Amino acid sequence: MTELLFEGYSAPAVAYGLDSLWSLYANSPDPTVADGLVISSGTANTHVIPVLGGKAIMTSAKKCVHVSSPLGCRTSSHRRH
């Protein structure tokens, strides 16, 4: 994907990230010192990401996978591979 953007479309730069974190940064008066708890919920899972000093604490992030019951979920650590 990155190669296609650079070579096919001559993109000067590319940034990848989590949409919920981009939203926090875009809506903070000073993103470099933003503190907050980012909650992103979709049909399959919910992510909870703490942010301190403008940096996401991914080691403390949680991913809640929605199971068949609308009231239940299974939590696991959010890991980047």
Backbone hydrogen bonds in HBPLUS format (Angstrom, degrees):
<---DONOR---> <-ACCEPTOR-->    atom                        ^
c    i                          cat <-CA-CA->   ^        H-A-AA   ^      H-
h    n   atom  resd res      DA  || num        DHA   H-A  angle D-A-AA Bond
n    s   type  num  typ     dist DA aas  dist angle  dist       angle   num
A0005-LEU N   A0001-MET O   3.02 MM   4  6.32 158.1  2.07 151.7 157.2     1
A0006-PHE N   A0002-THR O   2.99 MM   4  6.26 164.7  2.01 157.1 160.5     2
A0007-GLU N   A0003-GLU O   2.83 MM   4  5.83 167.8  1.85 155.6 158.9     3
A0008-GLY N   A0004-LEU O   2.76 MM   4  5.05 141.4  1.91 127.8 140.8     4
A0009-TYR N   A0005-LEU O   3.31 MM   4  5.15 141.1  2.48 110.0 120.4     5
A0011-ALA N   A0005-LEU O   3.07 MM   6  5.63 169.9  2.08 138.5 138.8     6
A0010-SER N   A0006-PHE O   3.13 MM   4  4.68 122.4  2.48 112.2 119.6     7
A0021-LEU N   A0018-LEU O   3.01 MM   3  5.40 125.3  2.32 107.9 121.5     8
A0022-TRP N   A0018-LEU O   3.05 MM   4  6.42 158.8  2.09 156.2 162.9     9
A0023-SER N   A0019-ASP O   3.03 MM   4  6.25 151.7  2.11 144.3 151.6    10
A0024-LEU N   A0020-SER O   3.17 MM   4  6.48 152.9  2.24 140.0 146.2    11
A0025-TYR N   A0021-LEU O   3.00 MM   4  6.30 167.2  2.02 156.8 159.2    12
A0026-ALA N   A0022-TRP O   2.85 MM   4  6.02 155.5  1.91 149.5 156.8    13
A0027-ASN N   A0023-SER O   3.00 MM   4  6.09 141.2  2.15 144.8 154.0    14
A0033-VAL N   A0030-ASP O   3.09 MM   3  5.93 165.5  2.11 127.5 131.4    15
A0034-ALA N   A0031-PRO O   3.45 MM   3  4.93 171.6  2.46  96.5  98.4    16
A0054-GLY N   A0034-ALA O   2.73 MM  20  4.44 152.3  1.80 147.8 138.7    17
A0036-GLY N   A0051-VAL O   2.92 MM  15  5.12 158.1  1.97 140.7 141.3    18
A0051-VAL N   A0036-GLY O   2.78 MM  15  5.12 154.0  1.85 168.2 161.8    19
A0038-VAL N   A0049-ILE O   2.85 MM  11  5.02 163.2  1.88 154.2 148.5    20
A0049-ILE N   A0038-VAL O   2.78 MM  11  5.02 164.6  1.80 150.5 156.0    21
A0040-SER N   A0047-HIS O   2.88 MM   7  5.11 163.1  1.91 149.6 155.4    22
A0047-HIS N   A0040-SER O   2.74 MM   7  5.11 160.0  1.77 152.0 157.2    23
A0042-GLY N   A0045-ASN O   2.91 MM   3  5.52 157.4  1.96 154.8 162.4    24
A0066-HIS N   A0044-ALA O   3.00 MM  22  5.55 159.6  2.04 138.3 143.5    25
A0046-THR N   A0064-CYS O   2.79 MM  18  4.98 150.5  1.88 140.2 150.4    26
A0064-CYS N   A0046-THR O   2.69 MM  18  4.98 172.9  1.69 159.6 162.1    27
A0048-VAL N   A0062-LYS O   2.89 MM  14  5.19 160.5  1.92 151.5 155.0    28
A0062-LYS N   A0048-VAL O   2.88 MM  14  5.19 160.6  1.92 149.0 155.5    29
A0057-ILE N   A0050-PRO O   2.87 MM   7  5.61 174.1  1.87 163.4 162.5    30
A0052-LEU N   A0055-LYS O   3.04 MM   3  5.47 154.4  2.11 153.9 148.6    31
A0055-LYS N   A0052-LEU O   3.09 MM   3  5.47 165.7  2.12 114.4 118.6    32
A0060-SER N   A0057-ILE O   3.01 MM   3  5.63 153.0  2.09 115.6 123.5    33
A0061-ALA N   A0058-MET O   3.28 MM   3  4.85 156.9  2.34  92.7  99.6    34
A0078-HIS N   A0061-ALA O   3.34 MM  17  5.51 163.8  2.37 127.6 125.2    35
A0063-LYS N   A0076-SER O   3.01 MM  13  5.56 167.5  2.02 171.8 173.7    36
A0076-SER N   A0063-LYS O   3.06 MM  13  5.56 145.7  2.19 147.7 158.3    37
A0065-VAL N   A0074-ARG O   3.00 MM   9  5.45 158.4  2.04 162.1 156.2    38
A0074-ARG N   A0065-VAL O   3.24 MM   9  5.45 163.5  2.27 145.2 148.3    39
A0072-GLY N   A0069-SER O   3.27 MM   3  5.41 154.7  2.34 105.6 112.6    40
